[in-house]
């Protein structure tokens, strides 16, 4: 999977992962991050998620990164914001009131450009990546955020029953990816109503990484 795969998904509007309402796991468990008003929350591989608007409406500043520029344009349109567009090294940067989104590869984003963040919210990034990329991703995220606490959402299902993304990430893999750098706590697990993509039985889990 490369950038062309994701650009084709957006071009063809194959956006089965997108929710029209804020993720219930975020709404229910955001308190685990201990955020103060004005806290800066990093959302990797953000797409046009309405979770960003929810976080902003609840007193957070949001910084994010997304590979596909059309997704970022749709995100700001959905928020009703007209961003200023800047060049930031290998990345573009869309900036508006309370929302700051880098356009490009997360691996081109460094800690200096990202700036200090108080927390990370990962609903659709880890599970979007194939197994061979997840180790590097987890390490990169810990490095550029200086191990800021995370709220992480994963899915667990029979990978033989459906091709990802989203990919299945087991409890054991979460522990292996993050257990050295963070204390890992499962906050909630629930069956995905109707199954992933409307047919594949799966469990959705939200984790606290501190």
N, C-alpha and C positions, 0 to 999 in steps of 0.2 A: 504494500500500500504506500502510495506516494502522494504528493500534492495534487497530481492530476486526478487521482481517485476522488478526493474530496471536492475538487472544483467541479467535477462531473456531477457529483451528488447535488451540489447547490444549483448548478445549471439546469439539471433535470428535475429540480424540486423534489428529490427523494430524501425527505427530511423526517423519517419516521421517529427519530430520537427527540424531535422538538416538541415541547409541551406548551400549551396555550396558557397554562396557569403555573404559578410557582410550585416548585417541587415540594410535596408535603414533608419529605425528610428534612429539607432545609428549614421550613417553617417550624417544624416541631423541635428541631435540635440545634438551631443556631445559637441558643444560649450556652451550649457547651464550649463555644469559642470565647466566651467572656468578653464580648466586644463592647467598647465604650462608644458613645456618640462621636462620630467623626473617624472611626477606625477605618483603616485602608485594607480592603479585602481583595486578594488576587484570585481571579477566575481563569484558569488555563483552558485553552481550546473552547472558547465561550460560545461560538456560533452567534445566534441572535436570542439567546436565552432570556426569558422574562424574569429569571431569577436575579439578573442584574438590576432591573428596575425595582424589584422587591427589596433588595438590599439597600439600594439608594433611598427608597421611600422610608426605610426603617433606620435611617441615620448614618449609613455607611458611605464611604467613598469607595469606588470600585475601580480597580485596574485589572486589565485582562489582556489576553493575547489570542489571536485567531489567524489561521493561515489564509482563509478565503476572504478577500476584500468585499465581495458582494454581501457576505454574511454580516460584516461590520456595518455596511451601509444600511442594511435592513434593521440591524439592531438599533442604530441611532434614529432611524425613521420611526420605529416602534416606540421609542422613548420620547419622540417629539422634540429631539434636540438637533441643532445644526452644529456639527463639530468643526473645530479648526483642524486642518490636516497639516502635519509637519513631517519632515524627514528626520529619522533618528538612526543613523548608521545604515545597517542592512534592512531596517524596518521602517514602515510608515507608522504614524501615530495619530489617532483620531482623539481629540480632546474636547470635552464639553463639561458643563457644570456637574461635578461629582462622578464623572465617568471618563476613563482614560484607557484607550484600547490600542495595543500594538498590532499591526498587521504584518504577519510573516511567520517564520518558523520559530517555535519556542526555543529551540537550541541556539538560535541567534540572539536571544535575549539574555543579557547578563545582569548581575545584581546592581551594577551602577546605573544602568538605564532604567531598570525596574523601580529602584528606590525602595525605601523601607516599607514593608507590609506587616500588618498586625495578624493576619490570618490568611489561609488559603481555603477556597471552596472548590472541590473537584467533584463535579457530578458526572461529567461526560468526557473527561480527558483520559484518565488511566484506562477506562473500559473501551476507549476508541482505538487503543494502540495494540498491535499484535505482540505476542509474548517476547519476541526478540528485541523489541524496543522498550519494553516496560522497565527494565532494570536501569537503563540509561536515563529514562524519563524521571523515575523516582529520585535518582541521585541528583539530577539537574535541578529538579524542583526544590529539593532540600537545600542545595547550594545557593541558588539565587534568592531564595526567601529567608536564608539564614535560619532554617528549620522553624519557621513560624508554624504555629498550630494549624492543623488541617481538619476540615470536615470532608470526609471522603465517602463517596457512594459507589458501590460495586454491585455487580450481578453475578450470580452463580447458577449455572445450568449445564445440561449435557451438551457440550460443544459439538458432539456428533449430530445433534438434532437440528442445529442451525449454524450457519456461518456468521461470524461477527463482521463488522461491529454492530452493537456493542459485544465485546468479548466477555467470556466467563472469566472471572478472577476469583479463585478460591480463597478461603480464610487463610490457608497455609501460605499462599503466595503473598497475601497482604502482609503477613508476619515476616516473610522472608524479605520483601521489598523495603519495609519500613521499620522493622523491629530493632535494628541497630541504632537508628537515628532518633526514634520516637518511642514513647509509651503508646501502645496500640490498645484501644478499647472499643469493643463492639457496643453501639448504642441501641440499635434496633435491627431486626430482620423481619421481613414480611414477604409473603407471596405476591408476585406481580399479577395484579388483577387482569384476567384475560390472556396472560402470558406475554412474553416479549414478541413484538411484531404481530400480536394478536393470536399466536398459536403455540409458542414454545414455553412450557412451564419453567419458571425461574424464581429465584429468591433475590430480593433487593436488600442490601445491608448498608447501613450508615455507620461509619467509624469515626472516632475521635483520635487524632494523632497529636500528641503533645511532647 
